[in-house]
Amino acid sequence: MAGNTQEFLNSIKNGTAILKLYQENLAILQDEQVMLADGIGRVVRIQKKFQEDVEGVIEQITYLENQNSKLNKSFGITSGRAAKLGAEFRTIAADTSRSTDAIFGYADGLKTLTGGLIASTKMDAGFRKNLIASRAVMQGNLGVTAEQAEGFEKYAASMKLTSAELLLSLDEKGANGNATSFIDSLADSTGLENTAVLKTIIEDISGLSSSVRKNFSKIPGNLETAVFKAKALGVSLEEIQKIGKGLLSIESSVGEELNYQQLTGQRILDSQGNSITNQYRIAYLQKDAVKQADLLLEAVQGQADALDNPMALEQFAKTFNTSEDQVADILTQIELAKQMGAEGILKLKNPAEISKAMAEAQQAYIEKAGDDPERKKEAAAQFAELSKKFFASKDKDTRTTHEAAVEDNLSIMAAGINKMAGGPADQAALVKRAREASDALNEKTNEAAEAYVGKKQAKELGRMGAENNANIVGRSTQEVADATISATAKQVDIQTQNTTLGTGKQTNMKQENEVKAAVPVNDALIIPDRGPIIRPAANDVIAAFRPGDVIDRTLNQTTPTLAPASLDISALANAIAIAISRVKVEATIKQDTFLGNTNMNSARMFT
């Protein structure tokens, strides 16, 4: 018992030191300048939270404008024009089963090709739609890059066609609808899927120089077929053109060919006995890339044995205005084709009948291009055909099922926005009104802030928050004190039946009655310097201890028969422990009414 009592007394000493420190914290925070500084922080924090809420509302009101923001920056246009263009692009997104972001990206990629006029009000909407839809086919379905798509578009333009028209003509099946398209024919000849064929054509043609594309675009299907022949030969179409151009220097090329003939004893002839170099010149002038590739192949194959001689190889290369390495590469590719069983690709021809159907389709597109009403009507028909062949069907789409599904779902959202917001003009008006409302809201917010953010408000908030700050600063010391006293009090044996208070003996029951009579605790403990530790005042709240507070006054006042001089401190500690064990403390801590549900109340504990 004595040991427990001493621990309790020690805890009171430790608690008093800790609580003194806590009280000093409170005094520091009562300083006027400190409260002002604190109030400034609170004002700014509350204002920031309010501003964030307002900005959230503005963001929702201006959703359409925000969604079109990429167009503002990309094309250098105002929100009004972006609203109209955005509505148009969302229609394209819905019609091509693409996301709005994808369509915005395709449009942005067309700036260079169109000289920045893709966003112009002067551009025909149908033409713009087909340009973007073609990008969706090339970049979306086939996975080519924006640069490669642009090269293909320039190739189409050199043929007086749009990229949509060229794509459709490559897949043209003829008047009876049963014929094989050009792409399908090449797919059959090469053993590749039609998507791979179309992707190869776009990638390889886009990589050609403008002069090569222009020279070899005169014969429909010729350049597309030559792409595969050149790849099979391991030679570029630029090299094929370079050879033809060199052979046009008749004097020098004939002299080199005679030197080769004298060195090997062989002439460079085809299977019919005709001069290959002379036929090559004609094919070059006719801009027939396929024929030139065929002639080069035949020349190398026919001289294969002689080309084992290094001197013959060198002279053959000079004759064809190329390098020895290039000739050696062609020989290697021929051998590889044999090993793969793909010699047929080396002899790939431009399918005449199929190319004819393609040429007729291209010519029809060119003829309709001049009539404005007819052009608009044709543009709509072309898009419908593009949609049927490339968007509705999965036969010409390299995307996975999941990738396609994701974009399809996003396209539904694009259609939904247009359905809710209306057409281009409606959306422009909606964006304008939302912007006006947002500007008005922001202006009112700024007015409120100017009235609210002041020194008077900061001081008042700082004063109101001083106690809360003191609690935050002193919480750890307060918790230590509470835990120390509580833990020690529990160690006191409160079930002792007889306790000596001074020289008199009283029963445990009598002590309990005296304590109860003396301490009718209704709400809480003391306010500093306002009385004893246990005080039955209706409005007292838990606050802090100060050195002037005493712990025995209530007990002395309610037990006048016991003289202070006769008190036994150990017995007193035991009596206090018994009193504490009978005390029921109920407290309700309310939120700061001014701060409401802000994070300023987040540190409080509620019971």
C-alpha positions as CSV (number, residue, x, y, z in Angstrom):
1,M,0.0,0.0,0.0
2,A,2.7,2.5,1.0
3,G,4.7,1.8,-2.2
4,N,1.6,2.4,-4.3
5,T,0.9,5.6,-2.5
6,Q,4.4,6.9,-3.0
7,E,4.2,6.1,-6.7
8,F,1.0,8.1,-6.8
9,L,2.7,11.1,-5.1
10,N,5.6,10.8,-7.5
11,S,3.2,10.9,-10.4
12,I,1.6,14.1,-9.1
13,K,5.1,15.7,-9.1
14,N,5.9,14.6,-12.6
15,G,2.4,15.5,-13.8
16,T,2.7,19.0,-12.3
17,A,6.0,19.6,-14.2
18,I,4.6,18.4,-17.4
19,L,1.4,20.4,-17.0
20,K,3.5,23.4,-16.2
21,L,5.2,23.0,-19.6
22,Y,1.8,22.7,-21.2
23,Q,0.6,25.9,-19.5
24,E,3.7,27.7,-20.8
25,N,2.7,26.6,-24.3
26,L,-0.7,28.1,-23.8
27,A,0.8,31.4,-22.6
28,I,3.0,31.6,-25.7
29,L,0.1,31.1,-28.0
30,Q,-1.9,33.9,-26.3
31,D,0.6,36.5,-27.7
32,E,-1.2,39.0,-30.0
33,Q,1.3,38.8,-32.8
34,V,1.4,35.0,-32.7
35,M,-2.4,34.9,-32.9
36,L,-2.3,37.3,-35.8
37,A,0.2,35.1,-37.6
38,D,-1.9,32.1,-36.9
39,G,-5.0,33.9,-38.1
40,I,-3.4,34.8,-41.4
41,G,-2.6,31.1,-42.0
42,R,-6.2,30.2,-41.2
43,V,-7.7,32.9,-43.4
44,V,-5.5,31.8,-46.4
45,R,-6.2,28.1,-45.8
46,I,-10.0,28.7,-45.6
47,Q,-9.9,31.0,-48.7
48,K,-7.8,28.4,-50.6
49,K,-10.4,25.7,-49.8
50,F,-13.2,28.0,-50.9
51,Q,-11.3,28.8,-54.1
52,E,-10.8,25.2,-54.9
53,D,-14.5,24.5,-54.5
54,V,-15.3,27.4,-56.9
55,E,-12.7,26.2,-59.4
56,G,-14.3,22.7,-59.3
57,V,-17.7,24.3,-60.2
58,I,-16.1,26.3,-63.0
59,E,-14.4,23.2,-64.3
60,Q,-17.7,21.4,-64.5
61,I,-19.5,24.3,-66.1
62,T,-16.8,24.7,-68.8
63,Y,-16.4,21.0,-69.5
64,L,-17.0,21.3,-73.2
65,E,-14.5,24.2,-73.5
66,N,-11.9,22.2,-71.6
67,Q,-12.4,19.1,-73.7
68,N,-11.7,21.2,-76.8
69,S,-8.6,22.9,-75.3
70,K,-6.2,20.8,-77.4
71,L,-7.7,22.4,-80.5
72,N,-7.2,25.9,-79.1
73,K,-3.5,25.2,-78.6
74,S,-2.9,23.1,-81.7
75,F,-4.6,25.3,-84.2
76,G,-4.3,28.7,-82.5
77,I,-8.1,29.2,-82.4
78,T,-10.5,30.7,-79.9
79,S,-12.9,28.6,-77.7
80,G,-15.8,29.6,-80.0
81,R,-14.2,28.1,-83.1
82,A,-12.8,25.2,-81.1
83,A,-16.4,24.4,-80.0
84,K,-17.6,24.2,-83.6
85,L,-14.6,22.1,-84.7
86,G,-14.9,19.9,-81.6
87,A,-18.5,19.1,-82.4
88,E,-17.5,18.2,-86.0
89,F,-14.7,16.0,-84.8
90,R,-16.8,14.2,-82.2
91,T,-19.2,13.3,-85.1
92,I,-16.2,11.8,-86.9
93,A,-15.2,10.0,-83.8
94,A,-18.7,8.5,-83.4
95,D,-18.8,7.5,-87.1
96,T,-15.3,5.9,-87.2
97,S,-15.7,4.2,-83.7
98,R,-12.7,6.2,-82.4
99,S,-12.1,8.3,-79.3
100,T,-12.3,12.1,-79.4
101,D,-8.6,12.3,-78.5
102,A,-7.6,10.0,-81.4
103,I,-9.5,12.2,-83.9
104,F,-8.0,15.4,-82.4
105,G,-4.6,13.8,-82.8
106,Y,-5.2,12.8,-86.5
107,A,-6.4,16.3,-87.2
108,D,-3.3,17.8,-85.6
109,G,-1.2,15.5,-87.8
110,L,-2.8,16.9,-90.9
111,K,-1.6,20.5,-90.2
112,T,1.6,20.1,-92.2
113,L,-0.1,18.4,-95.2
114,T,-2.8,21.1,-95.4
115,G,-0.6,24.0,-94.6
116,G,-2.5,24.5,-91.3
117,L,-5.9,24.8,-93.2
118,I,-7.3,21.7,-91.7
119,A,-9.2,23.9,-89.2
120,S,-10.2,26.5,-91.9
121,T,-13.8,27.4,-92.4
122,K,-13.1,27.4,-96.1
123,M,-12.2,23.7,-96.2
124,D,-15.1,21.5,-97.3
125,A,-16.3,19.5,-94.3
126,G,-16.7,16.3,-96.3
127,F,-13.1,16.6,-97.5
128,R,-11.9,17.2,-94.0
129,K,-13.9,14.2,-92.7
130,N,-12.4,11.9,-95.3
131,L,-8.9,13.1,-94.6
132,I,-9.3,12.4,-90.9
133,A,-11.0,9.1,-91.6
134,S,-8.2,8.0,-93.8
135,R,-5.8,8.7,-91.0
136,A,-8.0,6.6,-88.7
137,V,-7.5,3.7,-91.3
138,M,-3.8,4.2,-91.7
139,Q,-2.7,5.1,-88.2
140,G,-5.5,3.4,-86.3
141,N,-6.3,0.2,-88.2
142,L,-2.9,-0.4,-89.8
143,G,-0.6,1.2,-87.2
144,V,1.6,3.3,-89.5
145,T,3.1,6.5,-88.2
146,A,1.8,10.0,-88.9
147,E,4.8,10.7,-91.1
148,Q,4.2,7.6,-93.2
149,A,0.5,8.5,-93.5
150,E,1.5,11.9,-94.7
151,G,3.9,10.4,-97.4
152,F,1.0,8.3,-98.7
153,E,-1.3,11.3,-98.8
154,K,1.3,13.2,-100.9
155,Y,1.5,10.2,-103.2
156,A,-2.2,10.2,-103.6
157,A,-2.1,14.0,-104.3
158,S,0.5,13.4,-107.1
159,M,-2.1,11.2,-108.7
160,K,-4.8,13.9,-108.3
161,L,-6.5,11.7,-105.6
162,T,-7.3,12.0,-102.0
163,S,-5.9,9.4,-99.6
164,A,-9.4,8.1,-99.1
165,E,-9.9,7.7,-102.8
166,L,-6.6,5.9,-103.2
167,L,-7.3,3.6,-100.3
168,L,-10.7,2.7,-101.8
169,S,-9.3,2.2,-105.3
170,L,-6.7,-0.2,-104.0
171,D,-9.6,-2.3,-102.6
172,E,-11.8,-1.8,-105.6
173,K,-13.3,-5.2,-106.7
174,G,-14.6,-4.2,-110.1
175,A,-18.1,-3.7,-111.5
176,N,-19.4,-7.2,-111.0
177,G,-18.5,-7.2,-107.3
178,N,-16.9,-10.7,-107.6
179,A,-13.5,-9.8,-108.8
180,T,-10.5,-9.8,-106.6
181,S,-9.3,-6.3,-105.5
182,F,-5.7,-5.2,-106.1
183,I,-4.8,-5.6,-102.4
184,D,-6.3,-9.1,-102.4
185,S,-4.4,-10.0,-105.5
186,L,-1.1,-9.0,-104.0
187,A,-2.0,-10.8,-100.8
188,D,-2.6,-13.9,-102.8
189,S,0.6,-13.6,-104.7
190,T,2.8,-12.8,-101.7
191,G,1.0,-15.1,-99.2
192,L,0.5,-12.1,-96.9
193,E,-2.7,-10.9,-95.3
194,N,-4.3,-7.9,-97.0
195,T,-3.6,-5.8,-93.9
196,A,0.1,-6.5,-94.2
197,V,0.0,-5.8,-97.9
198,L,-1.7,-2.4,-97.4
199,K,0.6,-1.5,-94.5
200,T,3.7,-2.4,-96.6
201,I,2.5,-0.3,-99.5
202,I,1.9,2.8,-97.3
203,E,5.1,2.4,-95.4
204,D,7.3,1.9,-98.4
205,I,5.8,4.5,-100.7
206,S,5.8,7.1,-97.9
207,G,9.6,6.5,-97.6
208,L,10.2,7.3,-101.3
209,S,11.4,10.7,-102.4
210,S,8.8,13.0,-103.9
211,S,10.4,12.7,-107.3
212,V,10.3,8.9,-107.2
213,R,6.6,8.9,-106.1
214,K,5.8,11.3,-108.9
215,N,7.7,9.4,-111.6
216,F,6.2,6.0,-110.7
217,S,2.6,7.1,-110.0
218,K,1.5,7.3,-113.6
219,I,0.5,3.7,-114.0
220,P,-2.2,2.6,-111.5
221,G,-0.9,-0.2,-109.2
222,N,2.6,-0.1,-110.7
223,L,4.4,1.5,-107.8
224,E,2.4,-0.6,-105.3
225,T,3.5,-3.8,-107.0
226,A,7.1,-2.5,-107.5
227,V,7.3,-2.0,-103.7
228,F,7.1,-5.7,-103.2
229,K,9.4,-6.6,-106.1
230,A,12.1,-4.2,-104.8
231,K,11.8,-5.6,-101.3
232,A,12.2,-9.1,-102.7
233,L,15.3,-8.0,-104.7
234,G,16.8,-6.2,-101.7
235,V,17.0,-2.9,-103.7
236,S,15.2,0.4,-103.2
237,L,13.0,2.0,-105.8
238,E,15.4,5.0,-105.6
239,E,18.1,2.7,-106.8
240,I,16.0,1.3,-109.6
241,Q,15.3,4.9,-110.8
242,K,19.0,5.7,-110.4
243,I,19.9,2.8,-112.7
244,G,17.4,3.9,-115.4
245,K,18.6,7.5,-115.2
246,G,22.2,6.3,-115.6
247,L,21.4,4.2,-118.6
248,L,20.0,7.3,-120.4
249,S,23.6,8.4,-120.8
250,I,23.9,6.4,-123.9
251,E,27.5,7.0,-124.8
252,S,28.9,6.1,-121.4
253,S,26.5,3.3,-120.7
254,V,27.0,1.6,-124.1
255,G,30.8,1.9,-123.6
256,E,30.6,0.2,-120.2
257,E,28.4,-2.6,-121.6
258,L,30.9,-3.2,-124.4
259,N,33.7,-3.5,-121.8
260,Y,31.7,-6.0,-119.9
261,Q,31.1,-8.0,-123.1
262,Q,34.8,-8.0,-123.9
263,L,35.7,-9.1,-120.3
264,T,33.2,-12.0,-120.1
265,G,32.4,-12.8,-123.7
266,Q,28.7,-12.5,-122.9
267,R,26.1,-9.9,-123.9
268,I,23.4,-8.8,-121.5
269,L,20.2,-10.1,-123.2
270,D,16.8,-11.3,-122.2
271,S,15.3,-14.7,-123.0
272,Q,14.1,-13.3,-126.4
273,G,17.6,-12.1,-127.3
274,N,16.7,-8.4,-126.8
275,S,19.1,-6.0,-125.0
276,I,18.1,-5.6,-121.4
277,T,19.8,-2.3,-121.0
278,N,17.9,-0.9,-124.0
279,Q,14.5,-2.1,-122.6
280,Y,15.4,-0.7,-119.2
281,R,15.8,2.8,-120.8
282,I,12.3,2.5,-122.3
283,A,10.7,1.3,-119.1
284,Y,12.3,4.2,-117.3
285,L,10.9,6.7,-119.7
286,Q,7.5,5.0,-119.4
287,K,7.8,5.3,-115.6
288,D,7.2,1.6,-115.3
289,A,8.8,0.6,-112.0
290,V,7.7,-3.0,-112.2
291,K,9.2,-3.5,-115.6
292,Q,12.5,-2.0,-114.5
293,A,12.6,-4.3,-111.5
294,D,11.9,-7.3,-113.7
295,L,14.7,-6.3,-116.1
296,L,17.2,-5.9,-113.3
297,L,16.3,-9.3,-111.9
298,E,16.6,-10.9,-115.3
299,A,20.0,-9.3,-116.0
300,V,21.5,-10.4,-112.7
301,Q,20.1,-13.9,-113.0
302,G,21.3,-14.3,-116.6
303,Q,24.8,-13.2,-115.6
304,A,25.0,-15.0,-112.3
305,D,27.8,-17.4,-113.3
306,A,29.9,-14.7,-114.8
307,L,29.5,-12.5,-111.8
308,D,31.5,-14.9,-109.7
309,N,34.5,-13.2,-111.3
310,P,35.2,-10.0,-109.2
311,M,36.3,-8.1,-112.3
312,A,33.1,-9.0,-114.0
313,L,31.1,-8.0,-111.0
314,E,32.8,-4.6,-110.9
315,Q,32.2,-4.0,-114.6
316,F,28.5,-5.2,-114.4
317,A,27.9,-2.6,-111.6
318,K,29.4,0.1,-113.7
319,T,27.2,-0.8,-116.7
320,F,24.1,-0.4,-114.5
321,N,25.3,2.7,-112.7
322,T,25.2,0.9,-109.3
323,S,27.6,-0.5,-106.8
324,E,29.2,-4.0,-106.5
325,D,27.6,-4.4,-103.1
326,Q,24.2,-3.7,-104.5
327,V,24.7,-6.4,-107.2
328,A,26.0,-8.8,-104.6
329,D,22.9,-8.1,-102.4
330,I,20.6,-8.9,-105.3
331,L,22.3,-12.2,-105.9
332,T,21.9,-13.0,-102.2
333,Q,18.2,-12.1,-102.2
334,I,17.6,-14.4,-105.2
335,E,19.2,-17.3,-103.4
336,L,17.2,-16.6,-100.2
337,A,13.9,-16.5,-102.2
338,K,14.8,-19.9,-103.6
339,Q,15.4,-21.3,-100.1
340,M,12.1,-19.8,-98.8
341,G,10.2,-21.2,-101.8
342,A,9.1,-17.6,-102.6
343,E,10.6,-17.2,-106.1
344,G,7.1,-16.3,-107.3
345,I,7.4,-12.9,-105.5
346,L,10.4,-12.1,-107.6
347,K,8.3,-12.5,-110.7
348,L,5.3,-10.6,-109.3
349,K,3.4,-8.8,-112.0
350,N,1.0,-5.9,-111.9
351,P,-2.3,-7.7,-112.4
352,A,-3.6,-6.1,-115.6
353,E,-7.4,-6.7,-115.2
354,I,-7.4,-5.8,-111.5
355,S,-5.3,-2.8,-112.1
356,K,-7.7,-1.7,-114.8
357,A,-10.7,-1.8,-112.4
358,M,-8.6,0.2,-109.9
359,A,-7.6,2.7,-112.7
360,E,-11.2,3.2,-113.7
361,A,-12.2,3.9,-110.1
362,Q,-9.4,6.5,-109.7
363,Q,-10.4,8.2,-113.0
364,A,-14.0,8.4,-111.8
365,Y,-12.9,10.1,-108.6
366,I,-10.8,12.6,-110.6
367,E,-13.6,13.5,-113.0
368,K,-16.0,14.2,-110.1
369,A,-13.6,16.4,-108.3
370,G,-14.4,19.5,-110.3
371,D,-18.1,19.8,-109.6
372,D,-18.7,21.3,-106.2
373,P,-22.2,19.8,-105.5
374,E,-21.1,16.5,-106.9
375,R,-17.9,16.6,-104.9
376,K,-19.8,17.0,-101.6
377,K,-22.1,14.2,-102.6
378,E,-19.2,12.0,-103.6
379,A,-17.3,12.7,-100.3
380,A,-20.3,11.4,-98.3
381,A,-20.4,8.3,-100.5
382,Q,-16.6,7.8,-100.1
383,F,-16.9,8.0,-96.3
384,A,-19.7,5.4,-96.3
385,E,-17.5,3.1,-98.3
386,L,-14.5,3.7,-96.1
387,S,-16.8,2.9,-93.1
388,K,-18.0,-0.3,-94.7
389,K,-14.6,-1.6,-95.6
390,F,-12.4,-0.4,-92.7
391,F,-14.5,0.5,-89.7
392,A,-17.5,-1.8,-89.7
393,S,-15.4,-4.8,-90.7
394,K,-12.5,-6.2,-88.7
395,D,-10.9,-7.8,-91.7
396,K,-8.6,-4.8,-92.2
397,D,-7.8,-3.9,-88.6
398,T,-4.6,-4.8,-86.8
399,R,-6.0,-3.7,-83.4
400,T,-6.8,-6.3,-80.7
401,T,-10.4,-6.8,-79.7
402,H,-9.7,-5.0,-76.4
403,E,-8.1,-2.0,-78.1
404,A,-11.0,-1.7,-80.5
405,A,-13.6,-2.1,-77.7
406,V,-12.0,0.7,-75.7
407,E,-12.1,3.1,-78.6
408,D,-15.6,2.0,-79.5
409,N,-16.8,2.8,-76.0
410,L,-15.1,6.2,-76.1
411,S,-16.8,7.0,-79.4
412,I,-20.2,6.4,-77.8
413,M,-19.3,9.1,-75.3
414,A,-18.4,11.5,-78.1
415,A,-21.8,10.8,-79.7
416,G,-23.5,11.3,-76.4
417,I,-21.9,14.7,-75.9
418,N,-23.1,15.9,-79.3
419,K,-26.6,14.5,-78.6
420,M,-26.8,16.5,-75.4
421,A,-25.0,19.7,-76.5
422,G,-26.4,19.9,-80.1
423,G,-24.6,20.9,-83.3
424,P,-21.5,23.1,-83.9
425,A,-23.4,26.3,-83.5
426,D,-25.3,25.1,-80.4
427,Q,-22.1,24.0,-78.8
428,A,-20.4,27.3,-79.6
429,A,-23.3,29.2,-77.9
430,L,-23.1,26.8,-74.9
431,V,-19.4,27.3,-74.4
432,K,-19.9,31.1,-74.7
433,R,-22.7,31.2,-72.0
434,A,-20.8,28.8,-69.7
435,R,-17.7,31.0,-70.0
436,E,-19.8,34.1,-69.1
437,A,-21.3,32.4,-66.1
438,S,-17.9,31.2,-64.9
439,D,-16.4,34.7,-65.3
440,A,-19.2,36.1,-63.3
441,L,-18.8,33.5,-60.6
442,N,-15.1,34.1,-60.4
443,E,-15.6,37.9,-60.2
444,K,-18.0,37.5,-57.3
445,T,-15.6,35.1,-55.6
446,N,-12.8,37.7,-55.9
447,E,-15.1,40.4,-54.4
448,A,-15.9,38.1,-51.5
449,A,-12.2,37.3,-50.9
450,E,-11.3,41.0,-50.9
451,A,-13.9,41.7,-48.2
452,Y,-13.0,38.6,-46.1
453,V,-9.2,38.7,-46.3
454,G,-8.3,41.4,-43.8
455,K,-6.3,42.0,-40.6
456,K,-9.4,42.1,-38.4
457,Q,-10.6,38.8,-39.7
458,A,-7.1,37.3,-39.2
459,K,-6.9,38.5,-35.6
460,E,-10.3,37.1,-34.8
461,L,-9.6,33.7,-36.3
462,G,-6.2,33.6,-34.5
463,R,-7.9,34.4,-31.2
464,M,-10.5,31.7,-31.7
465,G,-7.9,29.2,-32.7
466,A,-5.4,29.9,-29.9
467,E,-7.0,27.3,-27.6
468,N,-7.1,24.7,-30.3
469,N,-3.5,25.4,-31.2
470,A,-2.5,25.0,-27.5
471,N,-4.3,21.7,-27.4
472,I,-2.4,20.6,-30.5
473,V,1.0,21.8,-29.2
474,G,0.4,20.4,-25.7
475,R,-1.4,17.2,-26.6
476,S,1.6,14.9,-26.1
477,T,2.4,16.4,-22.7
478,Q,-1.2,16.3,-21.6
479,E,-1.5,12.7,-22.7
480,V,1.7,11.8,-20.8
481,A,0.3,13.4,-17.6
482,D,-3.1,11.8,-17.9
483,A,-1.5,8.4,-18.5
484,T,0.9,8.7,-15.6
485,I,-1.7,9.7,-13.0
486,S,-4.2,7.2,-14.3
487,A,-1.8,4.3,-14.3
488,T,-0.5,5.1,-10.7
489,A,-4.0,5.6,-9.3
490,K,-5.0,2.2,-10.5
491,Q,-2.2,0.7,-8.4
492,V,-3.7,2.2,-5.2
493,D,-5.6,-0.5,-3.2
494,I,-9.0,1.2,-3.1
495,Q,-10.6,-1.8,-1.4
496,T,-8.8,-1.2,1.9
497,Q,-11.5,-1.6,4.6
498,N,-9.9,0.7,7.3
499,T,-8.0,3.8,6.5
500,T,-6.4,6.0,9.2
501,L,-6.9,9.8,8.6
502,G,-4.7,11.5,11.3
503,T,-5.3,9.9,14.7
504,G,-9.0,9.1,14.2
505,K,-10.3,5.9,12.6
506,Q,-13.1,5.9,10.2
507,T,-14.6,3.2,8.2
508,N,-14.4,3.0,4.4
509,M,-18.1,3.6,4.2
510,K,-17.9,6.8,6.2
511,Q,-15.1,8.1,4.0
512,E,-17.1,7.4,0.9
513,N,-20.1,9.3,2.3
514,E,-17.9,12.3,3.2
515,V,-16.3,12.4,-0.2
516,K,-19.7,12.1,-1.9
517,A,-21.2,14.8,0.3
518,A,-18.2,17.1,-0.3
519,V,-17.8,16.4,-4.0
520,P,-21.1,16.4,-6.0
521,V,-19.2,16.3,-9.4
522,N,-21.7,17.2,-12.2
523,D,-19.6,18.1,-15.1
524,A,-15.8,18.5,-15.0
525,L,-12.7,19.7,-13.2
526,I,-11.3,23.2,-12.8
527,I,-10.5,26.3,-14.6
528,P,-6.9,27.5,-13.6
529,D,-6.7,29.6,-10.5
530,R,-10.4,29.4,-9.8
531,G,-10.6,26.9,-7.0
532,P,-9.8,23.4,-6.0
533,I,-9.1,20.5,-8.2
534,I,-12.6,19.1,-7.7
535,R,-15.1,21.8,-8.0
536,P,-18.9,21.3,-8.6
537,A,-19.4,24.3,-10.8
538,A,-21.9,24.0,-13.6
539,N,-19.8,25.6,-16.3
540,D,-16.3,24.4,-15.4
541,V,-14.3,22.7,-18.1
542,I,-11.1,20.6,-18.2
543,A,-8.3,23.1,-18.7
544,A,-4.9,23.0,-16.9
545,F,-3.1,23.1,-13.6
546,R,-1.2,26.1,-12.2
547,P,1.1,26.3,-9.2
548,G,-1.5,28.1,-7.1
549,D,-4.0,25.3,-7.3
550,V,-4.3,23.0,-4.2
551,I,-5.4,19.5,-3.9
552,D,-6.8,19.3,-0.3
553,R,-9.0,22.4,0.1
554,T,-12.3,20.7,-0.7
555,L,-11.6,17.8,1.6
556,N,-10.6,20.1,4.4
557,Q,-13.7,22.3,4.0
558,T,-16.1,19.4,4.1
559,T,-14.4,17.7,7.0
560,P,-14.1,20.4,9.7
561,T,-13.6,18.0,12.6
562,L,-10.2,17.0,11.2
563,A,-7.5,19.5,11.8
564,P,-5.0,20.1,9.0
565,A,-2.1,19.5,11.4
566,S,-3.3,16.0,12.0
567,L,-3.3,14.9,8.4
568,D,-1.3,11.9,7.3
569,I,-0.1,12.5,3.7
570,S,-0.1,8.8,2.9
571,A,-3.6,8.5,4.1
572,L,-4.5,11.6,2.2
573,A,-3.1,10.1,-1.0
574,N,-5.2,6.9,-0.4
575,A,-8.3,9.0,0.2
576,I,-7.7,10.9,-3.1
577,A,-7.3,7.7,-4.9
578,I,-10.7,6.5,-3.5
579,A,-12.2,9.8,-4.5
580,I,-10.8,9.5,-8.0
581,S,-12.2,6.0,-8.3
582,R,-15.7,7.3,-7.6
583,V,-15.5,10.2,-10.0
584,K,-17.3,9.9,-13.3
585,V,-16.2,12.4,-15.8
586,E,-18.5,13.2,-18.8
587,A,-17.3,15.7,-21.4
588,T,-18.5,16.8,-24.8
589,I,-16.1,18.7,-27.0
590,K,-17.8,20.6,-29.8
591,Q,-16.4,21.5,-33.1
592,D,-15.3,25.1,-33.8
593,T,-18.6,26.6,-35.1
594,F,-16.8,29.2,-37.3
595,L,-14.5,26.7,-39.0
596,G,-17.3,24.2,-39.6
597,N,-16.3,21.0,-41.5
598,T,-12.9,22.2,-42.5
599,N,-9.6,20.5,-41.9
600,M,-9.0,23.0,-39.1
601,N,-11.1,20.7,-36.9
602,S,-9.4,17.5,-38.1
603,A,-7.1,17.2,-35.1
604,R,-9.8,17.2,-32.5
605,M,-11.0,14.1,-30.7
606,F,-14.7,13.8,-30.1
607,T,-16.4,11.7,-27.3
